[in-house]
């Protein structure tokens, strides 16, 4: 037969487990969200890098053309 004290300890342990599961779930979702954001930022950086490279090529081409005519 369980005593009141051991029942209280079991209930406390169970509620701690629920709280820990909730906290773990919260941080798991935050980590997943952060990972998704990081991937989206990586894609954006890659696109910007490609645009910068294209702009530099265009500028070099324009400078070369201006040098040919000037």
C-alpha positions in Angstrom: 0.0 0.0 0.0 1.3 3.4 -0.9 1.6 6.1 1.6 0.4 9.6 1.0 4.0 10.8 0.8 5.0 8.2 -1.9 1.8 9.0 -3.9 2.7 12.7 -3.7 6.2 12.0 -4.8 4.9 10.0 -7.8 2.5 12.7 -8.8 5.3 15.3 -8.5 7.6 13.1 -10.6 4.8 12.7 -13.2 4.1 16.4 -13.4 7.9 17.1 -13.7 8.0 14.7 -16.6 5.1 16.5 -18.3 6.8 19.9 -17.8 10.1 18.6 -19.1 8.4 17.1 -22.1 6.7 20.4 -22.8 9.9 22.4 -22.4 11.8 19.9 -24.6 9.0 20.2 -27.3 9.2 23.9 -27.1 12.9 24.0 -27.7 12.7 21.3 -30.4 10.2 23.5 -32.3 12.4 26.5 -31.8 15.4 24.6 -33.1 13.4 23.4 -36.2 12.3 27.0 -36.8 15.8 28.3 -36.5 17.1 25.6 -38.9 14.4 26.5 -41.4 15.3 30.2 -41.1 19.0 29.4 -41.6 18.3 27.4 -44.8 16.1 30.3 -46.1 18.9 32.8 -45.3 21.5 30.5 -47.0 19.3 30.5 -50.2 18.9 34.3 -50.1 22.6 34.8 -49.6 23.3 32.5 -52.6 20.9 34.4 -54.8 22.4 37.7 -53.7 25.9 36.4 -54.5 24.8 35.3 -57.9 23.2 38.8 -58.6 26.4 40.5 -57.4 28.5 38.4 -59.7 26.2 39.2 -62.6 26.3 42.9 -61.8 30.2 42.8 -61.6 30.3 41.1 -65.0 28.0 43.7 -66.4 30.0 46.6 -65.0 33.2 45.1 -66.3 31.6 44.7 -69.7 30.4 48.3 -69.7 33.8 49.6 -68.6 35.5 47.6 -71.3 33.0 48.9 -73.9 33.5 52.5 -72.7 37.3 52.0 -73.0 37.0 50.8 -76.5 35.0 53.9 -77.5 36.8 56.4 -75.4 
